[in-house]
């Protein structure tokens, strides 16, 4: 009901305006942004780190071929235009219906039928290159693969999608919504108020703040002055692991909803040269009525680097330390540090629309944890940075290719991570644990797991304006616990009609 009221309010605002202009909001999806790398990275002297974009960086509602206005209304709406579209000199407005109907199956260690039934809508408005508004709403029912079921039960949430009914049965029923309203006062000052995701970095992952958790409410103050760009983000987040209780001394008393925590994220980006961009990041997490040990707030520092030696090649890296006194890389001490190294290119081998990313990520044990889990680095029960939490190493590669209306997406990933052998031990992977029980600090300590994940999708894009496409997908996932010997293999086949700019991470 809360989401429904939010959507009704935003639609009411839509009705009072006339519609969008050149300034626009682009929902963040790494897949969509990567397919538009030639636009985003055409000039190395451009700030491209903080997403989603609000401005003229990218418009994923790209054209495929030339518009043919002689076609029938039905043809144009199905293949080339928004369902409702108004384009004037000073404003533009669009509205789309967003279906997501998928059938499939899982084979391997577990066998089950899979399906998704989603009905959604999105609307966008921009006025006079100053004001932009985007809203989307989805009503979903789905049955996912067994390894996603176990992840959902572990975090108490459907990963990245928010609260769902029937979490224990695996027949999910949930709603989710996004809203982002922005006003551009000047190049030096822009204000956005949103219920949305954030991602800071050039990579598929981010060790600073990523699009992994579900949407949270935040305000973003940003602007560009010369070679500098700043972002000041103030967030209000749910903490479902620490619910509000009628009697805080009685864990069985009446539950009064999720706990509340707050975040302040500061990022300053500097164009240090013709080819190098440097960024400094600071995070601060605190909680409502926090009486726990370890201080009242949890701070962290980060660094982001982008190097573009040639127009089509971008190299990037990140470094994060959640306690500057524990910064370091050796495994003999409690060094709570995470970092990322990667590179990506577009139009590889001069093949138009062939884009590739290669990336490495790691986080030492206990990174992002805190002696008081109310102020750990999470939102809504999920890590704010990498979905694996900490105590892992990961290497991945992503390739996309588009030819006319055909698109191919391929991904391979290998992760090496450690799990807690028992509930009472803390080897540094579960961000909600508080007491360090181990003497060692080696990455992947505990029950060592090796995860191999491969995904291939083939799509035919019917309408690029709202990403309506027929999609055939194949996933092969293999995970082995080398201590217990447990082995889980999932081979997943899916086929459906999809329409969404949302991110659906499946590598858990």
C-alpha positions, -999 to 999 in steps of 0.1 A, spaced: 0 0 0 29 24 7 42 19 -28 8 23 -43 3 56 -25 37 68 -37 28 59 -73 -6 77 -71 12 108 -58 37 108 -86 11 102 -112 -8 131 -98 22 153 -104 24 139 -139 -12 151 -146 -4 186 -135 25 190 -159 26 189 -196 55 164 -200 100 157 -208 128 175 -226 165 169 -233 172 163 -197 161 128 -186 165 101 -160 180 68 -171 172 38 -148 205 21 -139 212 -13 -154 248 -23 -161 237 -42 -192 219 -13 -207 246 12 -198 273 -11 -213 254 -13 -246 256 25 -248 293 28 -239 301 46 -272 278 75 -259 289 74 -223 327 73 -229 329 92 -262 349 119 -243 374 110 -216 368 144 -200 334 133 -187 322 124 -152 306 89 -155 310 73 -121 278 80 -102 247 63 -115 218 65 -123 225 94 -147 202 124 -147 210 146 -177 222 141 -213 248 113 -207 227 85 -221 192 77 -233 186 40 -235 154 46 -253 176 46 -284 164 42 -319 169 10 -339 166 21 -375 147 51 -388 112 60 -378 85 53 -403 56 75 -396 36 60 -425 31 28 -405 -1 21 -386 -6 32 -350 -5 -4 -337 28 -10 -356 45 21 -343 34 15 -307 46 -21 -308 79 -16 -325 91 21 -324 72 43 -299 61 47 -263 26 37 -256 18 73 -249 43 99 -261 42 137 -261 72 156 -276 72 194 -276 99 220 -277 98 226 -240 86 193 -226 83 155 -233 62 129 -216 60 91 -220 41 62 -205 46 25 -210 31 -8 -200 60 -31 -189 52 -69 -190 76 -96 -178 63 -131 -186 88 -159 -184 86 -197 -183 114 -221 -177 129 -249 -157 158 -259 -134 176 -291 -138 206 -306 -119 207 -310 -81 171 -298 -79 144 -300 -106 115 -275 -107 95 -254 -131 102 -217 -131 80 -188 -141 76 -150 -137 44 -130 -141 50 -93 -139 27 -64 -149 43 -30 -146 43 6 -159 68 34 -163 64 71 -169 88 99 -175 85 137 -176 109 165 -183 103 202 -185 125 230 -200 157 211 -194 153 218 -157 129 193 -142 128 155 -146 105 129 -131 105 91 -135 83 65 -118 79 28 -123 57 2 -105 57 -36 -108 33 -62 -94 51 -96 -95 46 -133 -89 75 -157 -96 91 -190 -89 129 -189 -90 158 -213 -89 165 -232 -57 198 -213 -50 179 -180 -51 154 -195 -27 181 -203 -2 196 -168 -5 162 -152 0 156 -172 31 190 -163 44 186 -125 41 148 -124 48 143 -107 14 141 -114 -23 176 -104 -34 175 -69 -48 138 -68 -51 125 -62 -15 100 -79 7 80 -108 -7 51 -129 6 56 -167 8 93 -165 13 95 -199 28 75 -216 0 95 -201 -29 63 -189 -46 71 -152 -44 45 -124 -45 58 -88 -42 55 -53 -54 84 -29 -61 85 7 -72 110 34 -83 106 71 -82 132 98 -90 125 135 -91 152 160 -101 156 198 -105 185 213 -123 191 247 -108 224 251 -126 254 230 -136 268 236 -101 237 226 -82 212 198 -89 188 183 -64 173 148 -67 149 131 -43 144 94 -50 133 60 -39 159 42 -60 192 24 -63 227 39 -64 259 27 -80 293 44 -77 319 30 -101 326 19 -136 324 -18 -130 297 -44 -129 303 -46 -91 313 -18 -68 331 -20 -35 319 15 -25 282 14 -30 263 -6 -56 228 -14 -70 228 -47 -51 203 -39 -23 167 -29 -29 157 7 -34 160 31 -5 149 67 0 176 93 -5 183 129 -15 212 137 -38 228 171 -41 253 173 -70 270 196 -94 299 202 -117 324 231 -113 352 231 -137 370 198 -135 353 189 -103 320 171 -97 305 165 -62 277 142 -49 263 145 -14 238 117 -8 216 114 24 198 81 28 170 67 49 172 28 50 153 -1 64 169 -26 88 148 -57 88 173 -76 109 167 -53 138 129 -46 140 114 -21 163 98 -38 193 71 -27 217 94 -38 246 131 -36 237 140 -59 266 116 -87 254 124 -102 220 90 -118 218 70 -86 223 50 -70 195 69 -62 164 64 -25 152 80 -27 118 116 -27 105 143 -8 122 156 25 108 192 34 98 207 63 80 235 69 56 255 98 43 277 92 13 300 119 -1 318 115 -34 340 140 -52 352 133 -87 382 152 -103 393 152 -139 430 149 -130 442 150 -166 432 144 -202 429 106 -195 426 101 -157 397 107 -133 402 104 -95 374 102 -70 373 102 -32 344 85 -13 333 88 23 305 68 40 288 72 73 261 49 88 242 55 119 209 42 134 178 54 152 180 50 190 214 33 187 226 21 221 250 -6 209 287 -10 215 314 2 191 304 38 188 274 57 174 284 57 137 303 36 112 326 54 88 345 43 57 368 58 31 372 49 -6 391 57 -38 379 54 -74 401 57 -104 392 57 -141 419 57 -168 410 61 -205 442 59 -225 424 55 -258 388 65 -266 374 29 -267 394 15 -237 386 22 -201 405 9 -171 392 14 -136 398 5 -100 384 10 -65 397 8 -29 376 8 3 386 6 39 359 5 66 384 13 93 415 33 83 434 18 112 428 -17 96 439 -7 61 463 -31 45 465 -62 23 483 -89 43 465 -119 56 483 -120 89 465 -90 104 429 -78 106 430 -58 74 395 -48 65 400 -37 29 382 -43 -4 393 -35 -39 384 -38 -75 404 -38 -108 388 -39 -142 388 -29 -178 362 -25 -205 360 -16 -242 333 -9 -268 333 -17 -306 360 -43 -300 380 -52 -331 361 -24 -348 329 -45 -346 301 -21 -339 282 -27 -307 306 -55 -295 314 -45 -259 335 -64 -233 342 -61 -195 368 -80 -175 368 -74 -137 383 -86 -104 369 -80 -70 379 -90 -35 371 -81 1 390 -92 32 372 -110 61 352 -87 83 352 -58 58 318 -39 61 310 -56 95 308 -37 127 307 -46 165 272 -32 164 253 -47 135 227 -19 136 253 3 118 270 -23 96 273 -15 58 239 -29 48 204 -17 37 173 -38 40 193 -68 51 216 -68 21 252 -56 16 255 -20 3 285 -29 -18 292 -64 -32 264 -90 -29 288 -116 -15 295 -94 15 331 -100 24 357 -129 27 358 -135 -11 377 -132 -44 359 -129 -77 367 -127 -114 342 -121 -141 338 -112 -177 308 -98 -196 303 -94 -234 273 -79 -252 266 -75 -289 238 -59 -308 230 -63 -345 199 -45 -357 172 -57 -332 192 -88 -321 211 -87 -289 234 -112 -272 245 -111 -235 272 -134 -222 287 -136 -187 312 -159 -169 322 -156 -132 344 -175 -108 342 -168 -70 361 -182 -41 346 -175 -7 344 -188 28 313 -195 49 308 -199 86 312 -235 97 287 -230 125 262 -204 135 284 -194 165 315 -188 144 323 -156 124 349 -160 97 340 -126 82 314 -132 55 281 -125 73 279 -87 78 254 -90 106 277 -109 129 294 -88 156 320 -109 175 351 -119 157 357 -156 167 387 -164 145 425 -158 149 431 -158 111 423 -132 85 428 -151 53 404 -145 24 381 -176 19 388 -188 55 361 -210 70 343 -235 47 359 -228 14 335 -226 -16 342 -225 -53 314 -210 -75 313 -211 -113 286 -192 -130 279 -189 -168 250 -171 -185 240 -166 -221 209 -147 -233 197 -141 -269 171 -114 -274 151 -99 -302 142 -63 -293 107 -55 -305 106 -20 -291 138 -2 -277 118 26 -261 107 4 -233 130 -26 -239 102 -49 -250 119 -81 -262 116 -118 -267 144 -135 -247 159 -170 -245 182 -176 -216 206 -203 -203 224 -204 -169 249 -230 -157 258 -226 -120 281 -250 -100 290 -245 -64 311 -268 -43 318 -266 -6 353 -281 -4 351 -288 33 317 -305 36 318 -318 0 283 -304 -7 279 -298 -45 250 -279 -60 245 -277 -98 218 -257 -115 211 -257 -152 184 -231 -159 164 -226 -191 141 -196 -196 120 -181 -224 97 -151 -223 84 -117 -233 102 -91 -212 101 -53 -208 123 -38 -181 153 -16 -174 157 -32 -140 188 -51 -129 183 -88 -121 215 -102 -106 215 -140 -104 250 -148 -94 243 -154 -57 
